[in-house]
Amino acid sequence: MDKDRYFLEMALDEAEIAFQEGTVPIGVVLVDPDGNVLSKGRNRIFTNFDPTCHAEVDVIRQAGKKLLDPVYKNKCTLYSTVEPCPMCSGAIILSDICRAVWALSDDYLGAMRTMKEGSHFRHKFDKVSVTAMPFKDLAIRSQELHRKWDEQRGLKYVVSDIV
């Protein structure tokens, strides 16, 4: 099985748990250079009543000690169900994570593509390789979780075409 798909499916399992817990359905898995899972996490904004408790921040905090070890510097991959927001994109950069892969791009709050392409902090983003939406079915699965989340909260979910 494709390694990226395997870890994105694991992240989607975390997103489904977040949804069941009543928070934004985003899940993340952080993997070392040998393919070992360093940490798994999910969005906990509403469960912890903490607007900064995003899934990416959750896994970075869990793996903090290892991420500070030079052995892991610029060698780990973060798998997320959704493109990281500005805060999480910054946390990825500051944590020296070298690759980010996400199931669903986010044209509203996603920031990794914009930050990587923009002139601001460009040198920081040049060291991060990104793989956006490598599997259409996983993008659709992630999108459906967000549609249900918004619907449950009484919000209209704007569906964008997944190519």
Residue pairs with C-beta under 8 A, 6 or more apart in sequence:
3 35
4 79
4 101
4 131
4 134
4 135
5 134
5 135
5 138
7 29
7 31
7 37
7 77
7 79
7 101
8 79
8 81
8 101
8 102
8 103
8 134
8 135
8 138
9 138
10 27
10 29
10 37
10 40
10 79
11 27
11 28
11 29
11 40
11 55
11 79
11 80
11 81
11 103
12 27
12 81
12 103
12 138
12 141
12 142
12 145
13 27
14 27
14 28
14 29
14 40
14 41
14 42
14 55
14 81
15 25
15 26
15 27
15 42
15 43
15 55
15 81
15 142
15 145
16 25
16 27
16 145
17 27
17 42
18 24
18 25
18 26
18 27
18 42
18 43
18 44
18 47
18 55
19 25
19 145
19 148
19 149
21 42
21 44
21 46
21 47
22 46
22 47
23 42
23 43
23 44
23 45
23 46
23 47
24 43
24 45
24 46
24 146
24 149
25 43
25 81
25 142
25 145
25 146
25 148
25 149
26 42
26 43
26 54
26 55
26 80
26 81
26 82
27 40
27 41
27 42
27 43
27 55
27 80
27 81
28 40
28 41
28 42
28 55
28 56
28 58
28 59
28 78
28 79
28 80
28 81
29 37
29 39
29 40
29 59
29 78
29 79
30 37
30 38
30 39
30 40
30 41
30 59
30 60
30 62
30 63
30 76
30 77
30 78
30 79
30 97
31 37
31 38
31 76
31 77
31 78
31 79
32 38
32 66
32 72
32 75
32 76
33 72
33 75
33 76
38 59
38 62
38 63
38 66
38 67
38 72
38 76
39 58
39 59
39 60
39 62
39 63
40 59
41 55
41 56
41 58
41 59
41 62
42 55
42 58
43 53
43 54
43 55
43 58
44 50
44 53
44 55
44 58
45 51
45 53
45 54
47 53
52 87
54 85
54 87
54 88
55 80
55 81
55 88
56 78
56 80
56 84
56 88
56 91
56 92
57 87
57 88
57 91
59 78
60 67
60 91
60 92
60 95
60 97
63 76
66 72
67 73
67 76
67 95
67 96
67 97
72 96
73 96
74 96
74 97
74 98
74 127
75 98
76 96
76 97
76 98
76 99
77 97
77 98
77 99
77 100
77 101
78 84
78 92
78 97
78 99
78 100
78 101
79 101
79 102
80 88
80 100
80 101
80 102
80 103
81 102
81 103
81 104
81 138
81 142
81 145
82 102
82 103
82 104
82 106
82 110
82 142
82 146
83 102
83 104
83 105
83 106
83 110
83 111
83 112
83 113
83 132
84 92
84 100
84 102
84 110
84 111
84 112
85 106
85 109
85 110
85 111
86 109
86 111
86 115
88 111
89 111
89 112
89 115
92 100
92 112
92 128
93 121
93 124
93 125
93 128
97 128
98 127
98 128
98 129
99 128
99 129
99 130
99 131
100 112
100 128
100 129
100 130
100 131
101 130
101 131
101 132
101 134
102 110
102 112
102 130
102 131
102 132
102 133
103 133
103 135
103 138
103 139
103 141
103 142
104 133
104 138
104 139
104 142
104 143
104 146
104 162
105 113
105 132
105 133
105 139
107 160
112 125
112 128
112 130
113 130
113 132
115 121
115 125
116 122
116 125
116 126
116 128
116 130
133 139
133 162
136 162
136 163
139 162
140 162
143 159
143 162
146 157
147 157
147 159
150 156
150 157
151 157
